[in-house]
Amino acid sequence: MTGYGHGESTTEDHQYRVEIRAVNHRYLDVKIRLPQGWLALEEGVKKEIKQIINRGHLDVTIALQGGTAAPQEAVFDWDLVRSIQTQLSRLPSEGEKRLTPAQWLALPGVWSIKENLAHPEEHRTPMVAAVRAALTSLQQSRIQEGRVLQEELEAYQAQLRECMGKMVTRTPKVEKEYRNRIEKRLAEELGDYELDRSRLVTEVALLVERADISEELTRLRSHVDQFAKQMNAGSPVGRRLDFLVQEMNREVNTIGSKANDAELGELVVEAKSILEKMREQVQNIE
């Protein structure tokens, strides 16, 4: 599920700011940006996140803001400086052997800026407080989106149940029409040839049974009921709902292959369209 959360924590010397952006993902994938030198704190941040979030791609940014600025120091790589000077001394006498300060500063790797940050562990407690506040904010955002998704999925379920009701109403008529077509076709083919009536009835019943979709409709109804139940389970159900949609789609496909009827065929297309919309939305649910 998508969402955004932010949290802050302040100490006497520093202000910690955490931003979390979440987008849909099949599994939990966390990317964390920490201040320089704080890599040791990354696992602690992931642990806090895993206690709250189960699925999604999360971009987490943690930064120091306000408070006392961390002292900075220019650090020169003197070994590299001496090596460059040695190489310059080997140039032909006609060449320039001295570099200006600006030229030295422009050389890559000669110098860098070092921030004299406190030990990472000194930042852990206030940083975790900011992370937890951001997670709370993110969850509130995701809950709001979840309510919208639930309303949409409930509407799709109602449409699917209506479609199933039409299938149930149409099924007996299809069986009767199918039986009549078979008997008529046999009468046309055989003409005056007399058949064992009981044998004919048995064979026609077997053919009609192969086209019967009552079992598929029963299983489909069961899956829809399970879907509705899981929607209110109050725990992460995204993968379970995804599985149920696949099973519903499987039953609808079987109905389409067995039902030799134009009206049922239209209802199958309608049901598959509804299930595709449900599948797309289920991908957004944790």
N, C-alpha and C positions, 0 to 999 in steps of 0.2 A: 504494500500500500504506500502511496505517496504521502509526503508530509514534510513539515519543517518545524524544527524546535530550536530554541536558544535558551541559554542559561548563563548566569553570571555569579561570581563569588569574589568577595573583596577581603583583603587582609590589610594590615597597616601599610605595607609597602607595595602591594600589587593588586591588580584587578584581573581576574581570569574570565575570559569569554569563550563560550563553546557554542558552535553552530552545527546542527545536524540536518542534512538534507537526505530524504529517503525516497527512493523510487522502487518500482516493482522489480522483483527478481525471484527466480524459482527457489533459491537458497539464500542463506544469510551471507552477504559479502560486505565487509567493512573496510573502508579506506580511511586512514587517520593521518592528519597533518598536525605535527607537534612542533613546538619551538625547538631550535637547535639545542642538542644535548639532552633532550628529554626522551630518547628512544626507550630507555628502561621503564618508562611509565606506560608504554603502549599496551602491553598485555593486561594491565589493570583496567584500562579504558575498555578494551574488548570484553573483559569479564563483566563489567557493569552493563554493557549493551546486551550481552547474551542473556542476562537475567530478565530482560524486558522484551527484546525483539527476537522473533524466530525466523522471519523471512524478510528479504528486501536488500537492496543495495544502498548502503549508507556512506555518505561522504561526511566525515567529522573533521571540523577545523577547531583547533584549540590554540588560543593566543593570549599573550599578556598585553593588557591595555591599561593605561593610566599608571598611577603609582610612581614609584621611583624608577627612573630609567636605568637599565642595566649598564654598568660601565663598559666602555669599549676600548680596545687596544689594537694598534697597528703592529702586525707581526711580520718580520722579514725573514725570508729563507736565505740566511747568510751563506750557506754552502752553495746554493744556486748562484748567488751574487759573485762569490769568488770564482766559481767555474766560468761564469760569463766573462769576468775580468781576465782570466787566463786565456780564454779564446780570443779576446780582443787584442791581447798583447802579441798574438801570433799573426795579426794582420800585417800586410805590407806597410812599410814606414809611411807611404803616401796616404794611407787610410786614416780615418779618425778613430782614435783609440779610447776616447773618453765619451761617456754618456752624460747628458744633463739629468738633473733630478726628475724632470718631467718624463724623460725617455725611460729612466729606470722604473718609474711608477707605471708606465704603459706596458711593460713587459709582463706577459702572463706568468703567473706562479711566483713572481718575485716577492709579492707581499699580499696580505689578506687582513681582514678585520675579525678580531676575536671578541665575542661578548663574554665577559666574566660573570656568567650566571651562577646562581647558587646551586648546590647539589640538587639533582632532580627530586630526591626523596623529600626535600624540604617543601616542594610544591605539591606533593601528592594529595594531601588532605583537602586543601581548598580547590584544587583542580577537579577532584572527584565530586565535590559538592556541586561545582558548575556543570559537570557532565550529567549528574542526576537531575538537576533542574532542567537541563536541555531535553533529557529523555522524557520527563514529565510533560514538557511543552509539546514534544513530538507526539506523544501518545494522545494528548487532547486533540491535536490536529488530525491524527489518524482515526480517532473515534468519530469525529464529525464526518469524515469521508466514508467511514464504515456505515454510518446510518443511511447515507445517500445510496450506497451500494446495496444495502439490505432492501431498501424500498424498491429499487430497480429489479432486483432478483425476485422479490415477492410478486411484482407485477408480471414478470416473465413466467413464474410458476403458475399464476392464475391463467395466463394465456395458454400454457401447455395443458393444464387440466381441462380447459374448455375444448381444446383440440382433441384430447383423449376422449372426452364425453361424446363428441361427434363420431369418433371412430367406433365407440361402443354401440352407439345408435345405428350406425351404418352396417356393422358386422352381420347381424342376422339377415338383413336384406341381401347382402352380398352372397351369403351362403345359399339362400333360396334361389337367387338368380343364377348362381354358379351351378347348382344342382339341375335347374331347369335347362340350362344351356347344354349340359352334358347329356341329359336324357334326350333332348331334341336332336342333338348331333348324332347320337347312336341310332335313333329312329330313322333319321335321314340316310344314314350309311347302310343300315341293315334291311330297310324296307319291310317286307312282310315276314322276314325271318323271325321266328318265335324264340324268345329268350326266357330263361328261367328268371321270373320276376324277383324272387328272393335274392338270387345271385346278383342281379343287376343292382338292386337296392344296396347290397353289401359293397359292391365295387364302387358305386357312386359315393357312398358314405366315406370310403377310404380316401377317395380323391378330394372330397370336401374337407376331410380332416387334415389333409396335408396343407390346405390353404387356410386352416383355422388360425386366427391370431389372438385368441382369448388368453393364452398363456403369456404371450409377449405383453399384452395390455396389462395383465395382472402384475408382472414383474416391473413394468414401466411405472405403474401406479405406486408400487412399493418403493422404488427408487426415488420418486418425487416426494413421497412421505418422509423418507429418510433425509432427503435434502432439506426439507422444511425443518425437521427436528434438529439437524446439525447446525442450521443457521442460528438457532437460539441456544447452542451448547455453552456459550460463554468461554470458550477456549479456542486456541488456534485450530481452524478447521479447513484452511484453504486447500490442502492436498486432498483431504477427504471429499470435499465438494467437487474438486476437479475429477476425482475417480468416479463419483456418482454421475457426473455429467457424461463421462465416457460410457458408462454402463447404460444410461438412458439412450444415448445415441446409438449404441449397439442394438438395443431392442427396437428402436424406430427403423433402423436399417433392415432388420429381419422382417418387420411388418411390411416394409416396402417391397421386399423380395417375394413375400408370400401372397400378398393381397393383389389379386388380379382384377383391379377395379379402379376406374379413373378417379372417382370421388375420393376413395381412400388414398390414392396416389397423391392427390392435391393436399390432403391432410398430412401426409408424410412429409411432403416438401415444406409445409408450414411449420410442422414440429421441428424439423431439422434447422430451419431458420431461427426459431426461438432458442434451440439448444446452442447454436453457434454464438448467439448474443450472450447467453448465460456463461458459456465457456470463456469468452473474452473478459467478462466481468470477474469471474472466479479467479483468474490469473492475478487480480489486484488484491486478493484477500489473503491475509496471513493465516 
